[in-house]
Amino acid sequence: MVKFNKRLLLVWVVLASLTLAYLVIDHSAHGSLKASAVVTSSVIVIALIKVRIIFREFMEVRQAPALLCRLTDAWVILMGASLLGTYFIGMAV
């Protein structure tokens, strides 16, 4: 018998809705393939939220020691700052 896990279903729905949110943002922004700072920043933030959810739910970090939880959160923040910083510095150059 297959056990139904409501939590994983909810996580999957959230991840799928974040993906759909990206598609809506991308499609409604310009209708063309031209990138904008708002769309790019939104995509990076959505990706980082998805990474954190995947860390917590599918890589079992939610039940890990507090240090590992903090380290994974710090990694997500570091990657976000690096990606956004690189993007905006690249725009200025």
Backbone bond lengths (Angstrom), bond angles and torsions (degrees), N, CA, C in turn:
res aa  C-N    CA-C-N  psi(-1)  N-CA   C-N-CA  omega(-1)  CA-C   N-CA-C  phi
1 M - - - 1.443 - - 1.532 109.35 -
2 V 1.307 116.83 137.60 1.455 122.27 -179.13 1.526 108.98 -86.30
3 K 1.328 115.04 129.14 1.457 120.32 178.24 1.525 108.77 -87.14
4 F 1.315 117.02 131.30 1.456 123.18 -178.67 1.519 109.25 -93.51
5 N 1.326 117.22 123.43 1.451 121.82 -178.99 1.531 108.57 -109.55
6 K 1.324 116.27 107.27 1.467 121.27 -177.36 1.523 112.01 -65.54
7 R 1.324 116.04 -34.99 1.471 119.37 -178.97 1.528 111.28 -63.46
8 L 1.325 116.87 -45.58 1.461 119.82 179.32 1.520 111.71 -66.28
9 L 1.318 117.41 -35.35 1.462 120.28 176.04 1.525 109.91 -63.60
10 L 1.321 117.14 -43.88 1.459 120.90 178.61 1.533 110.67 -62.46
11 V 1.322 117.15 -43.48 1.466 120.94 178.39 1.523 110.10 -61.69
12 W 1.315 117.04 -43.25 1.461 120.76 179.25 1.527 110.61 -62.11
13 V 1.329 117.08 -42.22 1.468 120.86 179.01 1.529 110.38 -63.31
14 V 1.321 117.32 -41.31 1.470 120.93 178.48 1.525 110.18 -63.49
15 L 1.334 117.52 -45.39 1.461 120.34 179.18 1.527 111.26 -62.56
16 A 1.311 117.22 -42.66 1.462 120.87 179.05 1.527 110.81 -65.53
17 S 1.330 117.37 -39.41 1.464 119.51 179.86 1.527 111.37 -68.90
18 L 1.324 117.82 -33.67 1.468 119.86 174.95 1.521 111.05 -65.41
19 T 1.321 116.74 -37.42 1.457 120.32 176.14 1.526 110.30 -65.12
20 L 1.305 116.95 -43.65 1.468 120.25 177.59 1.530 111.16 -64.88
21 A 1.329 117.24 -35.65 1.468 120.57 177.01 1.520 110.35 -61.46
22 Y 1.327 116.87 -41.06 1.462 119.68 176.61 1.527 110.24 -60.90
23 L 1.323 117.48 -44.49 1.462 120.25 -179.00 1.525 111.50 -62.61
24 V 1.332 116.34 -39.11 1.463 119.96 178.48 1.525 110.25 -66.68
25 I 1.329 117.11 -44.29 1.468 120.87 179.11 1.517 110.19 -61.22
26 D 1.313 116.74 -45.04 1.458 121.32 -177.62 1.524 111.15 -66.67
27 H 1.311 117.72 -41.54 1.457 120.89 -176.68 1.526 112.18 -73.92
28 S 1.319 116.79 -38.29 1.463 119.69 -176.00 1.524 113.12 -83.85
29 A 1.321 117.22 -12.86 1.463 119.58 -175.57 1.524 112.07 -66.36
30 H 1.302 117.56 -53.62 1.462 120.20 -176.06 1.516 113.05 -135.68
31 G 1.310 116.72 -28.45 1.446 118.89 -173.23 1.513 112.14 81.42
32 S 1.328 116.61 -0.58 1.461 121.38 177.34 1.520 108.84 -126.63
33 L 1.299 116.79 -177.37 1.462 120.64 -178.04 1.522 113.02 -91.48
34 K 1.320 118.12 12.38 1.455 121.03 178.63 1.529 110.26 -76.30
35 A 1.319 116.43 128.50 1.469 121.31 -179.32 1.527 110.02 -81.25
36 S 1.305 116.04 149.73 1.457 121.08 173.57 1.527 108.14 -131.66
37 A 1.311 115.57 161.54 1.460 120.32 -177.70 1.526 111.03 -64.83
38 V 1.322 117.86 -37.19 1.460 121.02 -179.11 1.523 110.36 -66.52
39 V 1.327 116.68 -46.15 1.465 120.26 -179.19 1.520 110.34 -64.95
40 T 1.315 117.22 -46.36 1.460 120.85 -178.51 1.526 111.15 -63.67
41 S 1.317 117.32 -44.16 1.462 120.41 178.33 1.524 111.22 -63.67
42 S 1.314 116.39 -40.60 1.464 120.49 178.37 1.520 111.48 -62.97
43 V 1.310 116.40 -41.93 1.466 120.82 179.51 1.524 110.54 -63.76
44 I 1.310 117.46 -42.57 1.466 120.94 179.17 1.523 110.38 -64.16
45 V 1.320 117.48 -44.61 1.468 120.88 -179.93 1.527 110.51 -64.55
46 I 1.328 117.74 -43.22 1.463 120.63 177.94 1.530 110.15 -61.52
47 A 1.321 117.22 -42.84 1.469 120.25 178.99 1.525 111.27 -62.47
48 L 1.313 117.54 -40.17 1.464 120.59 179.51 1.527 111.78 -67.99
49 I 1.310 117.13 -37.79 1.470 120.10 175.43 1.521 109.80 -62.52
50 K 1.337 116.40 -43.30 1.460 120.11 179.12 1.527 111.44 -63.80
51 V 1.324 117.25 -40.06 1.467 120.91 178.45 1.524 110.49 -62.13
52 R 1.331 116.74 -43.09 1.464 119.25 179.77 1.529 111.18 -64.39
53 I 1.314 116.71 -41.14 1.465 119.92 177.80 1.524 110.52 -62.78
54 I 1.305 116.84 -42.84 1.468 120.62 179.43 1.522 110.60 -64.78
55 F 1.343 117.00 -42.54 1.471 119.51 174.97 1.528 110.48 -55.08
56 R 1.318 116.13 -50.96 1.464 120.75 -173.43 1.520 112.93 -68.74
57 E 1.310 117.20 -44.57 1.462 119.71 -170.23 1.525 114.15 -93.31
58 F 1.318 117.56 -41.50 1.457 119.40 -173.12 1.524 113.67 -99.34
59 M 1.313 116.91 -19.00 1.460 119.90 177.41 1.530 110.69 -104.54
60 E 1.319 116.32 9.28 1.471 123.82 172.79 1.529 113.66 61.29
61 V 1.325 117.46 26.70 1.464 120.19 178.94 1.524 110.50 -74.47
62 R 1.311 117.35 -21.90 1.463 121.29 -179.42 1.524 111.37 -57.77
63 Q 1.335 117.74 -35.05 1.457 121.68 -178.24 1.532 112.25 -101.53
64 A 1.316 116.91 8.78 1.462 121.77 -179.21 1.532 109.97 -80.85
65 P 1.322 117.03 170.03 1.466 120.04 175.38 1.537 111.53 -58.99
66 A 1.308 115.27 154.45 1.468 121.21 -175.41 1.526 112.11 -57.88
67 L 1.317 117.97 -35.31 1.461 120.73 -179.63 1.525 111.12 -61.33
68 L 1.311 117.35 -43.95 1.460 120.19 179.32 1.528 111.19 -65.72
69 C 1.317 116.97 -38.39 1.470 120.09 175.92 1.523 110.89 -60.62
70 R 1.315 116.04 -44.74 1.472 119.95 179.55 1.520 111.58 -66.58
71 L 1.330 116.91 -39.50 1.464 120.01 179.28 1.521 111.85 -64.61
72 T 1.313 117.78 -41.62 1.466 119.26 178.52 1.527 110.91 -67.88
73 D 1.331 117.63 -37.71 1.464 120.12 175.48 1.530 110.82 -64.62
74 A 1.328 116.57 -40.35 1.463 120.26 177.89 1.526 110.68 -64.25
75 W 1.329 117.13 -37.32 1.468 120.95 178.24 1.530 110.07 -64.00
76 V 1.319 116.77 -43.02 1.469 120.32 179.13 1.530 110.12 -62.96
77 I 1.318 117.19 -43.44 1.470 120.90 179.02 1.522 110.58 -65.03
78 L 1.332 117.32 -43.31 1.462 121.17 179.12 1.528 111.30 -61.93
79 M 1.316 116.82 -43.46 1.465 120.33 179.00 1.526 110.92 -65.89
80 G 1.318 116.39 -39.40 1.462 119.85 178.11 1.518 111.68 -63.58
81 A 1.325 116.15 -46.35 1.464 119.95 178.65 1.520 110.86 -63.42
82 S 1.322 117.02 -40.30 1.467 120.59 179.71 1.517 111.61 -65.61
83 L 1.322 116.82 -47.19 1.466 120.06 -178.75 1.524 112.09 -65.62
84 L 1.333 116.59 -47.47 1.460 119.08 -179.96 1.523 111.73 -67.55
85 G 1.336 115.75 -40.26 1.464 119.02 178.05 1.510 112.35 -62.25
86 T 1.321 116.63 -44.72 1.454 121.06 179.06 1.529 110.97 -62.75
87 Y 1.317 115.83 -41.29 1.463 119.77 -179.17 1.529 110.71 -63.77
88 F 1.345 116.45 -49.02 1.458 119.05 -176.02 1.533 112.26 -72.74
89 I 1.317 117.89 -32.89 1.472 119.68 174.46 1.527 109.69 -66.24
90 G 1.339 115.81 -41.15 1.459 120.08 177.84 1.527 112.44 -62.60
91 M 1.320 117.26 -34.37 1.467 120.33 177.36 1.516 110.89 -68.37
92 A 1.328 117.04 -34.35 1.457 120.86 -176.38 1.526 112.26 -76.73
93 V 1.306 116.24 -23.30 1.470 119.31 -176.18 1.495 111.47 -82.57
